[in-house]
C-alpha cells in the first residue's frame, strides 16, 4: 500500500510526495508534484471544486443559529378562546423554517363551527407568522386535520380530511373523507383530490366515514406509500402512485395517527380518549398495545385539562440547527369542551425529546 508521507499546500498547487519513487530515464515512475504544477484542466477543476464547496458550506451555515429551546417561555404557540381554536397540527421543516399547518376552527353565530386548514411559519419556534387560511370557509366541507406534508416527485403533498357539519353537528358527518393537495412552494395549494384508499372499485359513498390521514413511505420498499387513517381504529392502505390504493386492514388505535421511523422500528403516536399513546412495530401494519401513554404537563395546564391530544412528531435529530424530535399537539380546556367538544377552545403547543421517551417543554 502506498502511503503519502506528507502533503504541502502551495498557493496554486497541491504537491504530493510519495516515498520510494524516483525519476528514471524510461519514465516508468511519475512525479506527482511535477504533474500537478502543469495547471492541467483536472487541477483547475479540483481547485474550483474545493473553493465552491467551502463557499457553499460557509453560506449554508451563515446566519443559521441553533434553535434556542431555553428561549421558549410557554409551550403554547397559538392560544385558543371561545371564538377560535387551533387544533390537529402537521409540520414540515424546510430551508431552515418550520411550516406548521393546523385546523383553524371558528365558532359560528348559530352555535356551529367552521373548520379550515391554515398555516404559520417560524425559523426559531418563538416568532410565528399570522396564520394564513388555505381552504374554503364552508361547513359542507370543513377541510381540516392535516396529517403531514411529504415531498413527492418534485412537489409537496399534504393530506387532510373533510369534516362536514352542515346542520350544526358536533362531529363531522358520515360524509367525512380524506384528501390530498399539491404545492410547489408550501403556500399555494391545488384543489383537493379524494384518496380512494379502499380501492378504485369502491365508490365514494361506500367508503365509509374516515378522517385524520397520514402518509409514510415504506422503509424497505422505495416508492411504496402507506396511508394511515381513522376508521375502525387505525386503517391502513398502500399505493405506488398516491392514486391507486390497496386496503390492508386495521389495528386498535385512537385518532390523529403519526408514524415515524426510529432505528429499525416504526413508532406510532395516536390519540386515545386523553393523552398520547405510543406504539412500536417492525413493520407498518402490525401494531400491538401501547408501550407508553404521554400526558406531558397536562396536570399543570388549565388550557389542556379538558383533553390533550392530536400529537404529531417530526424527526429533526440530524438537523444541525435543531437536533431533536419535536412534538406539536393541541390541548382543550374543560370550559371549551363543555361549550363545543370539537372546538374546545383548543391551543396548539410544543414539546421536544432526544429519544422519544423523555419529553421536555417550556416551564
Secondary structure as UniProt FT lines:
FT   STRAND          4..9
FT   STRAND          14..18
FT   TURN            19..20
FT   TURN            25..26
FT   HELIX           32..36
FT   TURN            37..38
FT   HELIX           41..61
FT   TURN            62..63
FT   HELIX           69..71
FT   STRAND          76..78
FT   STRAND          84..94
FT   TURN            95..96
FT   STRAND          97..107
FT   TURN            109..110
FT   STRAND          113..122
FT   STRAND          132..133
FT   TURN            139..141
FT   STRAND          149..152
FT   TURN            153..154
FT   STRAND          155..161
FT   TURN            166..167
FT   TURN            174..175
FT   STRAND          178..183
FT   STRAND          193..194
FT   TURN            197..198
FT   TURN            200..201
FT   HELIX           204..206
FT   STRAND          211..217
FT   TURN            222..223
FT   STRAND          225..230
FT   STRAND          234..239
FT   STRAND          245..251
FT   STRAND          255..262
FT   TURN            263..264
FT   STRAND          265..271
FT   STRAND          276..281
FT   TURN            284..285
FT   STRAND          292..294
FT   TURN            296..297
FT   HELIX           298..300
FT   HELIX           302..304
FT   STRAND          307..316
FT   TURN            317..318
FT   TURN            320..322
FT   STRAND          324..332
FT   HELIX           334..339
FT   TURN            341..345
FT   STRAND          347..353
FT   STRAND          359..360
//
